[in-house]
Amino acid sequence: MVTFAAICWFGNATQAQMKRHYSLLELHVFHPTLEKLTAEQLHVCKLLFILDGLDESRLVLDFEKNQVVTDVTQKKSVSVLLTNLIRGDLLPSALLCITSRPAAANQIPPSCVDRLTEVRGFTNDQKEEYFRRRFRDRGDVSSRIISHIKASRSLHIMCEIPVFCWITVTVLESMLSLEQRGELPKTLTDMYSHFLLVQTKRKQHKYGGEHQTTGPQELTEADRELLLKLGQLAFEHLESGNIMFYNEDLEKCGLSVTDASVYSGVCTEIFRKESVIFHKTVYCFVHLSVQEFLAAVYSFHCHTKRKRTGDVHSGESLDKFLKRMMKKSLQSPNGHLDLFVRFLHGLSLESNQRLLGGLLGLTDNHPGTLQKVINNLKEMNTGDVYPDRSINIFHCLLEVQDQSVHQEVQEFLQSENRSEKRLSAIQCSALAYMLQMSEEVLEELDPSKYNTTMEGRLRLIPAVRNCRKAVMGSELSELQCAVVSSALQSSPSHLPLLDLSENFLRDPGVKLLCAGLQSPNCRLEVLRLIDCSLSELSCDWLLSALKSNPSHLRHLDLSRNQLKESSVKPLMDLVYSSDHQLESVRWETD
């Protein structure tokens, strides 16, 4: 048997190519080596397909609606072919290795994934090691940078991303070498604003022979025009999740492809040009966070100029504009607008507006406007959105340098009489975030024990990712089940006991939960689903999950669900199987 590997890179394929119909044999458009194989060879070879950069392809994979394809000569769109390859309908003996960012990878059902490898960022020790290695001969600089990063919780957490460590070094090294007496950046928006200026100053020094100085006056009119065009490109493609751009994308935003070398000179470390296969030119921002920041700059500029661009309304006050954008970001299931809206709030500070030297236009700095923004964030209702999204409200408060909620929650954690202190919804978001990020694993999370509203209890649910025992009340919906499922899939997962009793989960909720149960990271030993309105289908989902990951769950309680014996018997059989750790299944007959 012949072993054959094909590396298919779809990131720079044009939209026209993605819409055209091909057979699997004709995918040599994306990898020329496939042209050497015949249909007969495809069936006798041991095939390995490496799909590199799924998130860069702009493909939408619909595993429920895409039709089944089993013939390698049948012509379908690239999306349909990939769906069938991944699902195993097309060439079921082939192996696939897929690289992708999480947002695109989440399109693939867990049942189609045998092994998941997560590329993680820096640990706390590795963050410090990075800064010390970067300044081997300048220990005073590295120590000052480390101390500053530790003092800002949001910056310290972002340094888990290696590229953010590089951005931080780029900014702080420049500021410290110039012996700047002003404050060092404390928020993400402040850091990225300085990063933009550092790159612009480098261009001016390289091409114009100007001396490096500080201050917003260094943004020339040409710089502003270019940055706003890049911002338009970033903004228009952010919502659709596009991170790779083609010549036509640039041209739509007024960016001349022939001047790409000049753009590289202006934004050497912001916007990059790459060529991969077919000698096609593609462009991307150095990191998604840079795209999100420039998108926010452009959106804020459009607001201040009262332009009707995208969904930016003319004549809207700053606080109403930010409130509308916050609500829009909260509706996102994967949080793809979270950082964008954090930057938007950070740009509302007068200090960042001065720093960017007119790039944002005339801003609304009337007395009381910022306080309205803060009040809107604290009073934001999130009852019908993903619990994880509500935590971003807390992050936005930090971006506008309001520390009141953070301080209130710290006082709550230090209090001896926590049950007497009533928590607001925004305090619950902050508490969930702080518990989730704590180095100490919480022994038990039971939202019902906190003195707060129903919305507040729902906002506490993300803390399930960092606890050993979780008891969820009677208010869980599918949105909250998705968070619990992600907790079971997190690495590391600390949760051995989960009690979801008396929740109206039904089959959709159990299906989401089972995605977590079958994760190789899951360490759950006890699962209680008492009185959760389960049906035979729920039992089928549980059976499939336990068969795919038989090594941990020991006790399953399905009491008071009115299940028939025929539905539960396959689960009971697992108790007697030597391949499974399951020791008991509780239920009652009708």
ZAMARGU-4260 file (C-alpha; in steps of 0.2 Angstrom, whole numbers, plus 5000, padded with zeros to 4 digits):
<rodrens>
0) 5000/5000/5000 | 5007/5017/4995 | 5007/5031/5007 | 5003/5048/5000 | 5002/5065/5009
5) 4994/5081/5001 | 4996/5098/5009 | 4981/5108/5004 | 4982/5127/5008 | 4966/5136/5004
10) 4971/5153/5013 | 4975/5162/4997 | 4962/5154/4985 | 4951/5167/4977 | 4932/5168/4981
15) 4929/5163/4963 | 4939/5147/4965 | 4930/5143/4981 | 4913/5145/4972 | 4918/5134/4957
20) 4914/5115/4957 | 4928/5102/4958 | 4929/5084/4960 | 4942/5078/4973 | 4953/5073/4959
25) 4953/5091/4953 | 4959/5098/4969 | 4976/5099/4962 | 4971/5117/4959 | 4975/5119/4977
30) 4989/5106/4978 | 4997/5101/4961 | 5003/5084/4967 | 4985/5078/4967 | 4985/5079/4948
35) 4997/5064/4948 | 4983/5052/4955 | 4969/5043/4947 | 4953/5038/4955 | 4959/5020/4957
40) 4975/5026/4965 | 4965/5036/4978 | 4956/5021/4984 | 4971/5010/4986 | 4983/5023/4993
45) 4985/5027/5011 | 4980/5045/5011 | 4984/5059/5023 | 4977/5076/5019 | 4984/5091/5028
50) 4972/5105/5027 | 4983/5120/5033 | 4975/5136/5038 | 4956/5132/5038 | 4952/5148/5046
55) 4961/5158/5032 | 4950/5151/5018 | 4933/5160/5021 | 4925/5143/5019 | 4908/5139/5028
60) 4907/5121/5033 | 4889/5116/5035 | 4889/5098/5041 | 4870/5097/5043 | 4864/5103/5026
65) 4878/5099/5014 | 4874/5084/5004 | 4883/5067/5005 | 4897/5064/4992 | 4905/5047/4991
70) 4912/5048/4973 | 4929/5055/4970 | 4924/5060/4953 | 4908/5069/4958 | 4910/5088/4956
75) 4905/5099/4971 | 4910/5115/4979 | 4926/5115/4989 | 4916/5117/5005 | 4905/5102/5001
80) 4920/5091/4997 | 4929/5096/5013 | 4913/5093/5023 | 4912/5075/5016 | 4931/5072/5018
85) 4930/5077/5037 | 4914/5068/5040 | 4922/5052/5032 | 4909/5050/5018 | 4922/5053/5005
90) 4937/5042/5006 | 4933/5035/5023 | 4950/5027/5025 | 4959/5044/5023 | 4967/5053/5037
95) 4966/5072/5039 | 4976/5084/5049 | 4968/5101/5050 | 4976/5117/5057 | 4965/5132/5061
100) 4961/5145/5074 | 4947/5140/5086 | 4933/5150/5079 | 4934/5141/5062 | 4938/5124/5070
105) 4922/5125/5080 | 4913/5123/5064 | 4919/5104/5064 | 4907/5093/5075 | 4917/5085/5090
110) 4911/5068/5083 | 4922/5071/5068 | 4938/5074/5078 | 4948/5060/5085 | 4962/5070/5093
115) 4963/5089/5097 | 4980/5097/5100 | 4980/5115/5106 | 4994/5127/5104 | 4994/5136/5120
120) 5003/5153/5124 | 5015/5158/5137 | 5014/5153/5155 | 5017/5166/5169 | 5035/5160/5170
125) 5038/5160/5151 | 5031/5178/5150 | 5045/5183/5162 | 5058/5173/5153 | 5053/5181/5136
130) 5057/5198/5143 | 5073/5193/5152 | 5080/5185/5136 | 5075/5200/5126 | 5085/5211/5137
135) 5100/5200/5142 | 5112/5214/5144 | 5099/5227/5151 | 5092/5218/5167 | 5085/5235/5173
140) 5074/5237/5158 | 5067/5219/5159 | 5064/5221/5177 | 5054/5237/5175 | 5044/5230/5161
145) 5040/5214/5171 | 5034/5224/5186 | 5024/5236/5175 | 5015/5221/5166 | 5011/5212/5183
150) 5003/5228/5189 | 4991/5228/5175 | 4980/5213/5176 | 4973/5215/5158 | 4991/5217/5151
155) 4998/5202/5161 | 4984/5191/5154 | 4986/5196/5136 | 5005/5192/5137 | 5000/5174/5136
160) 5000/5178/5117 | 5018/5178/5112 | 5015/5192/5099 | 5007/5203/5112 | 5024/5201/5122
165) 5033/5207/5106 | 5021/5222/5105 | 5023/5226/5123 | 5042/5226/5121 | 5041/5236/5105
170) 5032/5250/5114 | 5040/5250/5131 | 5058/5248/5125 | 5055/5264/5114 | 5047/5273/5128
175) 5060/5268/5141 | 5074/5272/5129 | 5068/5289/5126 | 5067/5292/5145 | 5049/5297/5144
180) 5042/5304/5160 | 5024/5301/5157 | 5015/5285/5162 | 5018/5269/5153 | 5002/5261/5145
185) 4991/5252/5157 | 4977/5247/5145 | 4976/5237/5129 | 4970/5252/5119 | 4984/5263/5126
190) 4997/5250/5122 | 4991/5248/5104 | 4989/5266/5102 | 5008/5268/5106 | 5012/5253/5095
195) 5004/5262/5080 | 5014/5278/5084 | 5031/5268/5086 | 5029/5260/5069 | 5024/5277/5061
200) 5040/5285/5069 | 5051/5271/5063 | 5045/5274/5045 | 5048/5293/5046 | 5065/5290/5053
205) 5069/5278/5039 | 5062/5287/5025 | 5061/5305/5030 | 5077/5306/5041 | 5066/5314/5055
210) 5072/5312/5073 | 5061/5301/5084 | 5051/5311/5096 | 5035/5308/5106 | 5018/5315/5104
215) 5003/5315/5092 | 5010/5328/5080 | 5020/5314/5072 | 5005/5307/5063 | 5006/5316/5046
220) 4991/5318/5035 | 4998/5305/5023 | 5000/5293/5038 | 4982/5296/5044 | 4975/5293/5027
225) 4984/5277/5025 | 4980/5271/5043 | 4961/5275/5040 | 4962/5265/5023 | 4969/5250/5033
230) 4956/5253/5046 | 4942/5252/5033 | 4950/5236/5026 | 4951/5229/5044 | 4933/5234/5049
235) 4924/5228/5033 | 4932/5211/5035 | 4931/5209/5054 | 4913/5204/5055 | 4914/5190/5042
240) 4930/5184/5050 | 4942/5187/5035 | 4960/5188/5040 | 4968/5186/5023 | 4965/5199/5009
245) 4968/5199/4991 | 4972/5213/4979 | 4954/5217/4975 | 4950/5219/4994 | 4964/5232/4995
250) 4958/5241/4980 | 4940/5243/4987 | 4947/5252/5001 | 4958/5264/4990 | 4974/5255/4994
255) 4985/5254/4978 | 4993/5237/4976 | 5007/5245/4966 | 5012/5255/4982 | 5013/5240/4993
260) 5031/5243/4996 | 5027/5260/5003 | 5014/5253/5014 | 5026/5240/5020 | 5038/5255/5024
265) 5024/5264/5034 | 5017/5249/5043 | 5032/5236/5043 | 5025/5227/5058 | 5007/5230/5055
270) 5002/5224/5038 | 5012/5211/5028 | 5012/5205/5011 | 5015/5186/5008 | 5015/5174/4993
275) 5011/5156/4995 | 5007/5145/4980 | 5002/5150/4962 | 5013/5165/4966 | 4998/5174/4971
280) 4999/5189/4983 | 4990/5189/4999 | 4990/5202/5013 | 4986/5201/5032 | 4989/5210/5048
285) 5003/5204/5059 | 4990/5198/5071 | 4971/5198/5073 | 4972/5210/5088 | 4980/5223/5076
290) 4966/5221/5064 | 4953/5223/5078 | 4962/5238/5084 | 4963/5247/5067 | 4945/5242/5064
295) 4940/5251/5080 | 4950/5266/5075 | 4941/5267/5059 | 4924/5264/5066 | 4927/5277/5080
300) 4933/5289/5066 | 4917/5286/5056 | 4906/5290/5071 | 4915/5306/5075 | 4914/5312/5057
305) 4895/5307/5057 | 4898/5296/5042 | 4885/5283/5037 | 4898/5268/5035 | 4892/5251/5038
310) 4880/5252/5053 | 4887/5268/5060 | 4872/5280/5063 | 4874/5299/5060 | 4870/5311/5074
315) 4872/5298/5088 | 4880/5302/5104 | 4896/5293/5110 | 4888/5284/5124 | 4873/5278/5113
320) 4885/5273/5099 | 4896/5263/5112 | 4880/5255/5119 | 4874/5249/5103 | 4891/5242/5098
325) 4892/5233/5115 | 4875/5225/5112 | 4880/5219/5095 | 4896/5211/5101 | 4886/5202/5115
330) 4876/5193/5102 | 4892/5185/5095 | 4893/5166/5100 | 4911/5165/5098 | 4916/5183/5104
335) 4924/5188/5088 | 4919/5207/5092 | 4925/5207/5110 | 4942/5214/5108 | 4935/5226/5094
340) 4922/5234/5106 | 4935/5234/5120 | 4946/5245/5109 | 4931/5256/5105 | 4928/5260/5123
345) 4947/5263/5126 | 4947/5276/5112 | 4933/5286/5121 | 4946/5291/5133 | 4953/5309/5130
350) 4971/5303/5133 | 4970/5290/5119 | 4962/5303/5107 | 4976/5315/5111 | 4989/5302/5108
355) 4982/5297/5091 | 4983/5315/5086 | 4968/5319/5076 | 4966/5301/5068 | 4949/5299/5077
360) 4942/5316/5072 | 4933/5328/5083 | 4927/5318/5098 | 4913/5320/5110 | 4921/5325/5126
365) 4907/5334/5135 | 4907/5333/5154 | 4897/5317/5160 | 4899/5308/5143 | 4911/5296/5150
370) 4901/5293/5166 | 4886/5289/5154 | 4897/5276/5146 | 4902/5268/5162 | 4884/5268/5168
375) 4878/5260/5152 | 4891/5246/5155 | 4886/5243/5173 | 4868/5242/5169 | 4869/5232/5153
380) 4856/5217/5152 | 4863/5201/5146 | 4850/5188/5150 | 4849/5181/5132 | 4867/5181/5127
385) 4881/5169/5130 | 4888/5170/5148 | 4906/5172/5142 | 4901/5188/5132 | 4895/5197/5148
390) 4913/5196/5155 | 4919/5207/5141 | 4908/5221/5149 | 4920/5220/5164 | 4935/5221/5152
395) 4927/5237/5144 | 4926/5245/5161 | 4944/5242/5163 | 4948/5250/5146 | 4939/5266/5151
400) 4950/5265/5167 | 4935/5262/5179 | 4942/5251/5193 | 4927/5252/5205 | 4919/5235/5200
405) 4936/5226/5202 | 4939/5234/5219 | 4921/5229/5225 | 4924/5211/5220 | 4941/5210/5228
410) 4932/5217/5244 | 4919/5204/5242 | 4932/5190/5241 | 4940/5196/5256 | 4924/5197/5266
415) 4920/5184/5279 | 4901/5187/5277 | 4899/5184/5258 | 4881/5178/5259 | 4875/5195/5266
420) 4883/5205/5252 | 4872/5207/5237 | 4881/5207/5220 | 4875/5216/5205 | 4875/5208/5188
425) 4891/5217/5183 | 4900/5212/5199 | 4895/5194/5195 | 4904/5196/5178 | 4919/5202/5186
430) 4919/5188/5200 | 4917/5175/5186 | 4932/5182/5177 | 4943/5183/5193 | 4938/5165/5199
435) 4941/5159/5181 | 4958/5167/5180 | 4963/5162/5198 | 4978/5151/5201 | 4968/5142/5215
440) 4955/5130/5209 | 4938/5134/5217 | 4931/5119/5227 | 4913/5122/5223 | 4903/5133/5212
445) 4885/5134/5216 | 4877/5151/5209 | 4862/5149/5219 | 4872/5152/5235 | 4876/5170/5229
450) 4865/5184/5234 | 4861/5191/5217 | 4848/5191/5203 | 4844/5177/5191 | 4855/5186/5178
455) 4869/5188/5190 | 4869/5169/5194 | 4869/5166/5175 | 4884/5177/5173 | 4894/5167/5186
460) 4893/5151/5176 | 4910/5154/5166 | 4919/5151/5183 | 4914/5133/5180 | 4931/5131/5171
465) 4941/5133/5187 | 4931/5122/5200 | 4931/5105/5206 | 4912/5103/5209 | 4899/5112/5200
470) 4880/5113/5205 | 4870/5122/5193 | 4852/5128/5198 | 4836/5127/5188 | 4840/5141/5176
475) 4852/5133/5163 | 4848/5135/5144 | 4857/5129/5129 | 4868/5145/5130 | 4874/5140/5147
480) 4876/5122/5142 | 4888/5127/5129 | 4899/5135/5143 | 4898/5120/5154 | 4903/5109/5139
485) 4918/5120/5135 | 4923/5118/5153 | 4924/5099/5151 | 4935/5102/5135 | 4947/5115/5143
490) 4965/5110/5146 | 4967/5107/5160 | 4949/5102/5166 | 4948/5102/5185 | 4930/5096/5186
495) 4926/5078/5192 | 4908/5082/5198 | 4894/5090/5189 | 4876/5092/5195 | 4864/5099/5182
500) 4848/5092/5191 | 4831/5101/5189 | 4836/5110/5173 | 4826/5110/5157 | 4840/5103/5147
505) 4831/5092/5135 | 4840/5084/5120 | 4848/5100/5113 | 4856/5104/5130 | 4862/5086/5132
510) 4869/5086/5114 | 4880/5101/5119 | 4885/5093/5135 | 4891/5077/5126 | 4903/5087/5116
515) 4912/5090/5132 | 4910/5072/5138 | 4919/5065/5123 | 4933/5077/5124 | 4950/5069/5128
520) 4952/5083/5141 | 4937/5078/5151 | 4940/5072/5168 | 4922/5070/5174 | 4918/5056/5186
525) 4900/5060/5193 | 4886/5067/5182 | 4869/5071/5189 | 4855/5074/5176 | 4840/5072/5188
530) 4823/5079/5182 | 4831/5087/5166 | 4817/5082/5153 | 4828/5069/5144 | 4822/5058/5131
535) 4828/5042/5122 | 4838/5053/5110 | 4847/5060/5125 | 4852/5043/5130 | 4859/5040/5113
540) 4870/5055/5114 | 4876/5050/5131 | 4880/5032/5125 | 4889/5039/5110 | 4900/5051/5121
545) 4904/5038/5134 | 4909/5025/5120 | 4921/5038/5112 | 4928/5043/5129 | 4926/5028/5141
550) 4940/5031/5154 | 4933/5043/5167 | 4914/5044/5171 | 4910/5032/5185 | 4892/5037/5191
555) 4878/5043/5180 | 4861/5049/5188 | 4846/5050/5176 | 4832/5049/5189 | 4815/5057/5187
560) 4817/5058/5168 | 4803/5046/5163 | 4814/5036/5153 | 4810/5019/5146 | 4820/5004/5150
565) 4825/5001/5132 | 4833/5019/5132 | 4843/5016/5147 | 4848/4998/5145 | 4863/5002/5133
570) 4870/5013/5146 | 4868/5000/5159 | 4877/4988/5149 | 4892/4999/5150 | 4893/4996/5168
575) 4897/4978/5165 | 4910/4981/5151 | 4928/4980/5155 | 4932/4994/5143 | 4923/5007/5153
580) 4925/5014/5170 | 4906/5017/5173 | 4901/5009/5189 | 4882/5015/5191 | 4868/5022/5181
585) 4853/5027/5192 | 4835/5029/5184 | 4817/5024/5188 | 4804/5015/5177 | 4788/5023/5172
</rodrens>
